[in-house]
Amino acid sequence: GVSNYGPRQLEKISNFMRDRGIPIASCQVQLSLLAQEPLRSGLLDVCQGMGIQPIGYSPLTLGFLTGKYTGLKPANPLPKGPRGF
């Protein structure tokens, strides 16, 4: 499988790998109430059309939806970089 590919990237790599006899079975993407890009981008439609199983990760938006960052205390700031929101 692959992780964090957009629809065009997924089509391209899937065709590349399939031509070499290696089908892609899954595509892992961040998906939550606040991270819905896979729904808007058409990625899930591409997955369905190519027989690839989408797998959503971080359904609680890296802890944000749990209230972990409520109040934004200095001791518990929002994460930076790829884990940031």
NORZIVEN-V389435 format. One line per field, one symbol per residue. ss: DSSP state (H for helix, E for strand, - for the rest). psi: psi as a letter, one per 40 degrees, with the letter a starting at -180 (. if undefined). burial: I if it has 16 or more other ideal C-beta (glycine too) atoms within 10 Angstrom, else O. Layout:
BEGIN
ss->???
psi->???
burial->???
END
This chain:
BEGIN
ss->-EE---HHHHHHHHHHHHH------EEEEE------HHHH--HHHHHHHH--EEEEE---HHHHHH---HHH-HHH----HHH--
psi->iihfiidddddddddddddeegihdihhihhadegeddddeedddddddefhhihhifefffedeeedehefidefiiiiadei.
burial->OIOOIIIOOIIOOIOOOOOOOOOIOOIOIIIIOOIOOIOOOOIIOIIOOOOIOIOOOIOOIIOIOOOOIOOOOOOOOOOOOOOOO
END
